[in-house]
Amino acid sequence: ICGIQHLERIGKKLNLFDSLYFCIVTFSTVGFGDVTPETWSSKLFVVAMICVALVVLPIQDYYVVILCPTEMDVQVRRVLQIPMWSQRVIYLQGSALKDQDLLRAKMDDAEACFILSSRCEVDRTSSDHQTILRAWAVKDFAPNCPLYVQILKPENKFHIKFADHVVCEEEFKYAMLALNCICPATSTLITLLVHTSRG
């Protein structure tokens, strides 16, 4: 934005907002054409920016590896049939407690690791204990990988202080109730958004 504004001082003398507008329209590939560079130096600068963007943006694609001890269920299979996700999501059957499975999932090269609790178990404390064991195994195998952990009960947060981010489901529910008291209908709005997004 600053480069375009600086190089266009000779021509139109674009202000900061027009430069921002031009960059957004250009990189979103809309290209209205109402704001265009006039000097040869700014045109060359835009060509260089587009070439760099064509190289840098595809590199930013991430792959998701799902490591699960059970067979793939119907919902995951349905998601993996969507062409956009089938190329980026890899499903592996295995355990986070086994080093060979973490090696197959390339955990040592991962940008981040998300460990989710099993919500279908009757004993929520037992589910949290399994989550904590998996988190310890991953942290031991890949100590530099950022770890995001979901637990169900707040008293189990003490055992997982080493994780970079911990989300506690019960605390989240209580926070939503408190927010609903301060700003009525907030939880209803979020619930409706979540349920309508499934369709």
TORLOFI-450597 format. One line per 8 residues: their letters; for each residue x, y, z of N, C-alpha, C. Coordinates in Angstrom, 2 decimals, always signed. Each point is the difference from the previous one (the first is absolute). Example, Ala and Ser with C-alpha at 12.3 -4.5 7.8 and 13.67 -1.06 7.14 Angstrom:
<atoms>
as = +13.19:-5.69:+7.80:-0.89:+1.19:+0.00:+0.90:+1.20:+0.00; -0.35:+1.05:-0.72:+0.82:+1.19:+0.06:-0.77:+1.09:+0.73
</atoms>
This chain:
<atoms>
icgiqhle = +0.84:-1.20:+0.00:-0.84:+1.20:+0.00:+0.88:+1.25:+0.00; +1.00:+0.00:+0.90:+0.89:+1.16:+0.07:+0.85:+0.12:-1.26; +0.40:-1.16:-0.57:+0.79:+0.02:-1.24:-0.78:+0.63:-1.14; -1.27:-0.41:-0.16:-0.84:+0.58:-1.05:-0.19:+1.49:+0.22; -0.29:+0.39:+1.22:-0.22:+1.41:+0.31:+1.26:+0.81:-0.28; +1.15:-0.54:+0.39:+1.26:+0.73:-0.20:+0.33:+0.15:-1.48; -0.16:-1.09:-0.78:+0.35:+0.05:-1.42:-1.01:+0.78:-0.83; -1.21:+0.17:+0.49:-1.01:+0.75:-0.74:-0.01:+1.49:+0.35
rigkklnl = +0.95:+0.45:+0.79:+0.05:+1.44:+0.35:+0.19:+0.85:-1.24; +0.68:-0.53:-1.00:+0.24:+0.76:-1.24:-1.29:+0.14:-0.80; -0.83:-1.08:+0.01:-1.21:+0.00:-0.82:-1.20:+0.56:+0.72; -0.92:-0.90:+0.41:-1.27:+0.41:+0.59:+0.12:+0.51:+1.43; +1.07:-0.33:+0.66:+0.14:+0.30:+1.43:-1.12:-0.68:+0.80; +0.00:-1.33:-0.03:-1.00:-0.78:+0.73:+0.15:+0.20:+1.50; -1.12:+0.08:+0.69:+0.07:+0.05:+1.46:+0.08:-1.43:+0.53; +0.15:-0.15:+1.30:+0.19:-1.31:+0.62:-1.21:-0.90:-0.22
fdslyfci = -1.20:+0.55:+0.10:-1.21:-0.81:-0.18:-0.10:-0.52:-1.43; +0.28:+0.84:-1.00:-0.06:-0.45:-1.39:+1.05:-1.07:-0.28; +1.17:+0.12:+0.62:+1.03:-1.03:-0.17:-0.45:-1.32:+0.61; -0.62:+0.07:+1.18:-0.54:-1.21:+0.64:-1.08:-0.62:-0.87; -0.89:+0.84:-0.51:-1.08:-0.46:-0.88:+0.56:-0.69:-1.24; +1.00:+0.60:-0.62:+0.62:-0.57:-1.20:+0.60:-1.37:+0.29; +0.72:-0.12:+1.13:+0.65:-1.28:+0.34:-1.03:-1.09:+0.26; -1.08:+0.34:+0.72:-1.03:-1.00:+0.29:-0.70:-0.44:-1.27
vtfstvgf = -0.35:+0.94:-0.85:-0.69:-0.32:-1.26:+0.91:-0.83:-0.90; +1.30:+0.32:-0.03:+0.93:-0.73:-0.85:+0.22:-1.42:+0.51; +0.28:-0.16:+1.29:+0.31:-1.33:+0.53:-1.21:-0.88:+0.19; -1.19:+0.57:+0.04:-1.20:-0.83:+0.04:-0.43:-0.39:-1.41; +0.77:+0.40:-0.99:-0.22:-0.26:-1.44:-1.33:+0.54:-0.51; -0.52:+1.03:+0.66:-1.23:+0.65:-0.48:+0.37:+0.96:-1.12; +0.96:+0.89:+0.24:+0.52:+0.89:-1.02:-1.02:+0.91:-0.64; -0.59:+0.92:+0.77:-0.99:+0.93:-0.56:+0.61:+0.92:-1.05
gdvtpetw = +1.23:+0.42:+0.19:+0.65:+0.87:-0.97:-0.23:+1.48:+0.23; -0.71:+0.37:+1.07:-0.23:+1.41:+0.27:+1.23:+0.68:+0.58; +0.85:-0.75:+0.70:+1.27:+0.51:+0.49:+1.09:-0.87:-0.62; +0.87:+0.64:-0.77:+1.08:-0.74:-0.67:+1.31:+0.77:+0.15; +1.13:-0.73:+0.00:+1.28:+0.70:+0.05:+0.28:+0.70:-1.33; +0.60:+1.20:+0.08:+0.26:+0.77:-1.22:+1.47:+0.06:-0.36; +0.88:+0.00:+0.98:+1.43:+0.12:-0.30:+0.58:-1.39:-0.31; +1.07:-0.02:-0.79:+0.61:-1.29:-0.36:+0.58:-0.72:+1.22
ssklfvva = +0.50:+0.78:+0.96:+0.59:-0.63:+1.19:-1.06:-0.68:+0.86; -1.16:+0.62:+0.15:-1.06:-0.63:+0.79:-0.60:-1.19:-0.73; -0.07:+0.05:-1.34:-0.48:-1.16:-0.77:+0.96:-1.18:+0.17; +1.29:+0.27:-0.04:+1.00:-1.05:+0.20:-0.10:-0.57:+1.42; -0.24:+0.88:+0.96:-0.15:-0.42:+1.40:-1.21:-0.93:+0.16; -1.11:+0.31:-0.64:-1.21:-0.84:+0.07:+0.26:-1.35:-0.65; +0.69:-0.02:-1.12:+0.34:-1.27:-0.66:+0.85:-0.86:+0.93; +0.98:+0.60:+0.65:+0.86:-0.74:+0.95:-0.82:-0.52:+1.18
micvalvv = -0.92:+0.83:+0.53:-0.84:-0.43:+1.12:-0.86:-1.20:-0.39; -0.58:+0.02:-1.18:-0.86:-1.10:-0.44:+0.83:-1.27:-0.19; +1.20:+0.12:-0.56:+0.86:-1.18:-0.17:+0.39:-0.61:+1.34; +0.34:+0.85:+0.95:+0.34:-0.49:+1.35:-1.21:-0.66:+0.63; -1.18:+0.58:-0.15:-1.22:-0.58:+0.58:-0.31:-1.36:-0.62; +0.25:-0.16:-1.31:-0.24:-1.29:-0.65:+0.91:-1.10:+0.53; +1.16:+0.39:+0.50:+0.93:-0.99:+0.57:-0.28:-0.23:+1.48; -0.24:+1.08:+0.75:-0.12:-0.10:+1.46:-1.33:-0.60:+0.44
lpiqdyyv = -1.12:+0.42:-0.60:-1.31:-0.44:+0.47:-0.22:-1.51:-0.10; +0.37:-0.68:-1.09:-0.20:-1.46:-0.02:+0.81:-0.74:+1.05; +1.13:+0.56:+0.43:+0.83:-0.65:+1.02:-0.72:-0.01:+1.34; -0.96:+0.91:+0.20:-0.67:+0.13:+1.29:-1.05:-1.08:+0.25; -0.22:-0.92:-0.96:-0.99:-1.05:+0.20:+0.46:-0.95:+1.10; -0.93:-0.38:+0.86:+0.30:-0.93:+1.08:-0.75:-1.31:-0.23; +0.61:-1.08:+0.46:-0.64:-1.29:-0.02:-0.40:-0.36:+1.42; -1.13:-0.66:+0.13:-0.50:-0.42:+1.30:+0.11:-1.52:+0.07
vilcptem = +0.61:-0.48:+1.08:+0.09:-1.44:+0.24:-0.86:-0.32:+1.21; -0.97:-0.88:-0.19:-0.86:-0.44:+1.10:+0.54:-1.36:+0.45; +0.45:-0.07:+1.24:+0.48:-1.25:+0.57:-1.05:-0.47:+1.01; -0.63:-1.12:-0.30:-1.11:-0.48:+0.82:+0.13:-1.51:+0.20; -0.29:-0.50:+1.22:+0.15:-1.44:+0.24:-1.10:-0.86:-0.63; -1.09:+0.61:-0.46:-1.11:-0.77:-0.56:-0.07:+0.16:-1.52; -0.87:-0.80:-0.61:-0.24:+0.12:-1.44:-0.64:+1.35:-0.30; +0.11:+0.42:-1.25:-0.60:+1.26:-0.42:-1.52:-0.10:+0.07
dvqvrrvl = -0.64:+0.97:+0.67:-1.46:-0.04:+0.10:-0.64:+0.65:-1.22; -1.32:-0.05:-0.05:-0.76:+0.47:-1.17:+0.18:+1.50:-0.21; +0.00:+0.79:+1.09:+0.12:+1.45:-0.15:+1.35:+0.40:-0.58; +1.07:-0.62:+0.48:+1.33:+0.32:-0.53:+0.10:-0.46:-1.46; -0.54:-1.17:-0.30:+0.03:-0.50:-1.38:-0.73:+0.95:-0.93; -1.12:+0.56:+0.47:-0.78:+0.94:-0.80:+0.81:+1.28:-0.28; +0.72:+0.48:+1.02:+0.83:+1.20:-0.17:+1.13:-0.28:-0.99; +0.61:-1.19:+0.10:+1.13:-0.32:-0.87:-0.42:-0.25:-1.45
qipmwsqr = -1.29:-0.11:-0.26:-0.47:-0.15:-1.38:-0.09:+1.34:-0.72; +0.04:+1.10:+0.75:+0.00:+1.33:-0.60:+1.38:+0.22:-0.61; +0.09:+0.32:-1.29:+1.30:+0.11:-0.67:+0.99:+0.95:+0.68; -0.51:+1.10:+0.53:+0.89:+0.97:+0.64:+0.72:-0.60:+1.20; -0.71:-0.85:+0.78:+0.58:-0.58:+1.20:+0.72:-1.31:-0.27; -0.41:-0.73:-1.02:+0.62:-1.29:-0.27:+1.48:+0.14:-0.36; +0.38:+1.14:-0.53:+1.40:+0.24:-0.36:+0.83:+0.50:+1.18; -0.65:+0.46:+1.07:+0.73:+0.62:+1.10:-0.12:-0.72:+1.35
viylqgsa = -0.89:-0.97:+0.09:-0.20:-0.70:+1.27:+0.42:-1.46:-0.16; +0.85:-0.45:+0.91:+0.48:-1.38:+0.00:-0.47:-0.66:+1.28; -0.66:-1.15:-0.14:-0.52:-0.72:+1.16:+0.90:-1.20:+0.27; +0.54:-0.07:+1.22:+0.84:-1.13:+0.40:-0.61:-0.67:+1.21; -0.07:-1.33:-0.05:-0.48:-0.73:+1.17:+1.22:-0.35:+0.84; -0.01:+0.44:+1.25:+1.12:-0.25:+0.89:-0.21:+0.70:+1.33; +1.02:-0.06:+0.84:-0.10:+0.57:+1.34:+1.08:+1.05:+0.22; -0.36:+1.08:+0.68:+0.97:+1.04:+0.34:+0.96:-0.47:+1.08
lkdqdllr = -0.27:-1.15:+0.61:+0.87:-0.53:+1.04:+1.14:-0.83:-0.58; -0.01:-0.25:-1.30:+1.03:-0.81:-0.64:+0.89:+0.89:-0.87; +1.29:-0.08:+0.24:+0.95:+0.83:-0.75:-0.05:-0.26:-1.50; -0.19:-1.27:-0.41:-0.01:-0.30:-1.43:-1.21:+0.63:-0.70; -1.13:+0.11:+0.72:-1.17:+0.67:-0.59:+0.20:+1.51:-0.07; +0.65:+0.58:+1.00:+0.31:+1.43:-0.04:+1.01:+0.29:-1.10; +0.91:-0.94:-0.25:+0.96:+0.15:-1.09:-0.70:-0.06:-1.35; -0.98:-0.92:-0.14:-0.78:-0.10:-1.24:-0.78:+1.29:-0.25
akmddaea = -0.48:+0.63:+1.08:-0.77:+1.25:-0.12:+0.91:+1.21:-0.17; +1.33:-0.23:+0.02:+1.01:+1.07:-0.14:-0.19:+1.08:+1.05; -0.22:-0.44:+1.23:-0.23:+0.93:+1.11:+1.22:+0.87:+0.27; +1.20:-0.52:-0.27:+1.21:+0.78:+0.25:+0.14:+1.18:-0.95; -0.72:-0.02:-1.16:+0.03:+1.10:-0.97:-1.27:+0.84:+0.03; -0.92:-0.31:+0.91:-1.32:+0.65:+0.00:+0.09:+1.45:+0.45; -0.87:+0.83:-0.58:-0.12:+1.41:+0.40:-0.75:+0.13:+1.32; -0.92:-0.95:+0.26:-0.79:+0.02:+1.24:-0.65:-1.36:+0.18
cfilssrc = -0.39:-0.29:+1.22:-0.70:-1.24:+0.32:-1.23:+0.34:+0.84; -1.15:-0.51:-0.43:-1.25:+0.19:+0.73:-0.43:-1.35:+0.57; -0.19:-0.06:+1.31:-0.44:-1.23:+0.65:-1.40:+0.25:+0.54; -0.95:-0.79:-0.51:-1.40:+0.17:+0.37:-0.44:-1.12:+0.93; -0.85:+0.34:+0.96:-0.51:-0.99:+0.94:-1.15:-0.78:-0.62; -0.14:-1.23:+0.49:-1.13:-0.82:-0.42:-1.22:+0.41:+0.81; -1.01:+0.54:-0.67:-1.18:+0.50:+0.69:-1.07:-1.08:+0.17; +0.18:-1.15:-0.66:-1.03:-1.03:+0.10:+0.17:-0.91:+1.21
evdrtssd = +1.10:+0.14:+0.70:+0.20:-0.84:+1.19:-0.87:+0.50:+1.15; -0.48:-0.94:+0.80:-0.86:+0.34:+1.14:+0.83:+0.69:+1.09; +1.18:-0.52:+0.27:+0.86:+0.56:+1.04:+0.89:+1.09:-0.61; -0.35:+1.24:+0.26:+0.72:+1.12:-0.59:+1.41:+0.14:+0.58; +0.18:-0.39:+1.26:+1.33:+0.06:+0.61:+0.93:-1.00:-0.67; -0.50:-1.19:-0.27:+0.79:-1.02:-0.70:+0.38:+0.48:-1.40; -0.92:+0.65:-0.67:+0.28:+0.55:-1.32:+1.11:+1.04:+0.07; -0.04:+0.85:+1.03:+1.06:+1.00:+0.19:+1.34:-0.65:+0.29
hqtilraw = -0.01:-1.08:+0.77:+1.25:-0.69:+0.32:+0.64:-0.57:-1.27; -0.80:-0.54:-0.89:+0.52:-0.51:-1.27:+0.55:+1.15:-0.85; -0.68:+1.12:+0.02:+0.47:+1.18:-0.75:+1.34:+0.48:+0.55; +0.13:+0.03:+1.32:+1.25:+0.45:+0.63:+1.15:-0.94:-0.35; -0.26:-1.31:-0.01:+1.04:-0.97:-0.39:+0.44:+0.21:-1.44; -0.97:+0.22:-0.89:+0.36:+0.26:-1.40:+0.81:+1.29:-0.14; -0.39:+1.02:+0.75:+0.73:+1.28:-0.05:+1.44:-0.17:+0.49; +0.19:-0.76:+1.09:+1.35:-0.26:+0.50:+0.83:-0.75:-1.03
avkdfapn = -0.62:-0.98:-0.66:+0.73:-0.79:-1.01:+0.43:+0.87:-1.17; -0.90:+0.87:-0.46:+0.34:+0.88:-1.13:+1.08:+1.00:+0.40; -0.11:+0.58:+1.21:+0.99:+0.98:+0.46:+1.36:-0.65:+0.17; +0.03:-1.26:+0.43:+1.25:-0.72:+0.15:+0.62:-0.31:-1.36; -0.84:-0.34:-0.99:+0.49:-0.35:-1.34:+0.43:+1.23:-0.79; -0.80:+1.07:+0.07:+0.29:+1.23:-0.76:-0.11:+1.20:+0.94; +1.05:+0.27:+0.78:-0.08:+1.06:+1.02:-0.17:+1.41:-0.57; +0.38:+0.23:-1.25:-0.09:+1.35:-0.58:-1.31:+0.25:-0.74
cplyvqil = -0.83:-1.01:-0.12:-1.27:+0.15:-0.71:-1.03:+0.66:+0.91; -0.61:+1.11:-0.43:-1.04:+0.64:+0.82:-1.18:-0.96:+0.23; -0.46:-0.06:+1.23:-1.00:-0.98:+0.40:-1.28:+0.70:+0.44; -1.12:-0.36:-0.64:-1.32:+0.53:+0.34:-0.83:-1.17:+0.52; -0.46:+0.11:+1.24:-0.66:-1.14:+0.63:-1.40:+0.41:+0.47; -0.96:-0.89:-0.26:-1.38:+0.19:+0.49:-0.22:-0.99:+1.14; -0.42:+0.51:+1.14:-0.38:-0.87:+1.10:-1.44:+0.34:+0.41; -0.58:-0.90:+0.78:-1.41:+0.16:+0.34:-0.22:+0.63:+1.37
kpenkfhi = +0.83:-0.36:+0.98:-0.21:+0.47:+1.37:+1.11:+0.96:+0.42; -0.34:+1.11:+0.65:+1.00:+1.02:+0.34:+1.06:-0.47:+1.01; -0.34:-0.96:+0.86:+0.99:-0.44:+1.00:+1.16:-0.76:-0.63; -0.13:-0.41:-1.25:+1.07:-0.73:-0.67:+0.98:+0.92:-0.73; -0.26:+1.30:+0.00:+0.91:+0.95:-0.66:+1.38:+0.02:+0.66; +0.04:-0.30:+1.28:+1.26:+0.01:+0.74:+1.01:-0.99:-0.59; -0.49:-1.13:-0.49:+0.87:-1.06:-0.51:+0.52:+0.28:-1.41; -0.46:+1.06:-0.60:+0.34:+0.25:-1.39:+0.55:+1.41:-0.21
kfadhvvc = +0.67:+0.51:+1.03:+0.56:+1.35:-0.05:+1.04:+0.17:-1.11; +0.63:-1.09:-0.41:+1.06:+0.06:-1.01:-0.54:+0.32:-1.39; -1.30:-0.17:-0.23:-0.59:+0.26:-1.31:+0.00:+1.50:-0.28; +0.12:+0.35:-1.27:+0.01:+1.41:-0.39:-1.37:+0.65:+0.20; -1.04:-0.74:-0.34:-1.37:+0.50:+0.16:-0.90:-1.13:+0.48; -0.81:+0.30:+1.01:-0.93:-0.99:+0.53:-1.40:+0.60:-0.05; -0.93:-0.75:-0.57:-1.40:+0.42:-0.05:-0.79:-0.98:+0.85; -0.67:+0.53:+1.01:-0.82:-0.84:+0.88:-1.47:+0.20:-0.35
eeefkyam = -0.66:-1.10:-0.32:-1.38:+0.08:-0.47:-0.95:+0.57:+1.06; +0.15:-0.44:+1.24:-0.90:+0.50:+1.06:+0.23:+1.48:+0.26; +1.26:+0.43:+0.01:+0.28:+1.43:+0.20:-0.59:+0.82:-1.14; +0.07:-0.55:-1.22:-0.56:+0.70:-1.15:-1.51:+0.16:+0.14; -0.67:-1.06:+0.48:-1.45:+0.08:+0.20:-0.35:+1.06:+1.04; +0.75:+0.01:+1.11:-0.27:+1.00:+1.05:+0.29:+1.41:-0.50; +1.03:+0.15:-0.80:+0.32:+1.31:-0.56:-1.13:+0.47:-0.92; -0.57:-0.94:-0.78:-1.12:+0.36:-0.87:-1.22:+0.43:+0.82
lalncicp = -0.25:-0.70:+1.11:-1.13:+0.39:+0.87:+0.23:+1.38:+0.60; +1.24:+0.28:+0.44:+0.31:+1.31:+0.56:-0.15:+1.09:-1.05; +0.47:-0.29:-1.22:-0.12:+0.96:-1.09:-1.47:+0.25:-0.33; -0.81:-1.06:+0.12:-1.43:+0.13:-0.26:-0.67:+0.89:+1.03; +0.51:+0.01:+1.24:-0.55:+0.88:+1.04:+0.35:+1.46:-0.28; +1.21:+0.23:-0.49:+0.44:+1.37:-0.30:-0.66:+0.50:-1.26; -0.02:-0.86:-1.02:-0.59:+0.38:-1.29:-1.03:-1.06:-0.38; -1.27:+0.21:+0.33:-1.03:-1.03:-0.21:-0.07:-0.49:-1.45
atstlitl = -0.26:-1.29:-0.13:-0.20:-0.69:-1.28:+1.31:-0.30:-0.74; +1.17:+0.24:+0.63:+1.26:-0.31:-0.67:+0.14:-1.49:-0.24; -0.28:-0.81:+1.03:+0.14:-1.45:-0.16:-1.01:-0.53:-1.02; -1.19:+0.57:-0.04:-1.00:-0.41:-0.98:+0.49:+0.29:-1.41; +0.59:+1.17:-0.20:+0.52:+0.36:-1.32:+1.10:-0.96:-0.43; +0.95:-0.29:+0.90:+1.10:-0.89:-0.36:-0.52:-1.41:-0.26; -0.95:-0.47:+0.82:-0.58:-1.34:-0.20:-0.70:-0.09:-1.35; -0.77:+1.03:-0.33:-0.70:+0.00:-1.31:+1.00:+0.03:-1.15
lvhtsrg = +1.07:+0.77:+0.14:+1.02:+0.06:-1.05:+0.65:-1.37:-0.19; +0.30:-0.68:+1.09:+0.64:-1.31:-0.07:-0.95:-1.01:-0.65; -1.27:+0.00:+0.40:-0.94:-0.99:-0.54:-0.35:+0.27:-1.45; -0.14:+1.27:-0.39:-0.35:+0.29:-1.40:+1.18:-0.21:-0.92; +1.26:+0.08:+0.52:+1.16:-0.19:-0.86:+0.13:-1.46:-0.43; -0.63:-0.93:+0.72:+0.08:-1.41:-0.39:-0.75:-0.26:-1.28; -1.05:+0.76:-0.25:-0.79:-0.22:-1.21:+0.65:+0.61:-1.20
</atoms>
